[in-house]
Amino acid sequence: MTRKKLDLIGMRFGKLTVVSETTALGTFPRKFHCKCDCGSDTFPNYSGLVNRGVSACRSCAYTKHGHAARGHLTPTYHSWSSMVARCTNPNHQKWEFYGGRGITVCPEWMDFSKFLEDMGEKPDTGRRMSIERTDNSKGYYKGNCIWANQSIQMLNTRRIYKKKTTT
């Protein structure tokens, strides 16, 4: 089974706009020429853009907040970039459950520094924590999000939320 190549040219991923696919024959993984809002050129691969949420050039991502220094994403930055990717990137594997059904990230949180100011560091409790929307029908914004462990999240699924609101 062959997979259809998605055309990313012209698409935006955070601060990056895809200008072209690199022309080197046989380049694997696929790489793209992107222009960052700061004016820099960067060349991420397909997976970085679509699956891992690469959303800025190295100089923007690594120097503004210190959460992606030397190519190592902090847990807080990783949660933020994943949240942005699944809500803004139609090619993301979980798009249909987030951006595809109208879940958005508030404009202020498109800037990692503002997200960090509002939510603080991802707690390191020894339990797997992630960003959780308290009302699953609404988007990601300060009044609707908490850091939650998996057992709390399992009590806040759309299926359970529907049962709560209909009884």
Secondary structure, DSSP 8 states (H G I E B T S, - for coil): --------TT-EETTEEEEEE---TT-SS-BEEEEETTS-EE--BHHHHHTS---S-HHHHHHSSSSSGGG---HHHHHHHHHHHHHH-TTSTTGGGTGGGT--B-GGGGSHHHHHHHH-S---SSS-EEEEESSTTS-B-GGGEEEEEHHHHHTT-HHHHHHHHH-
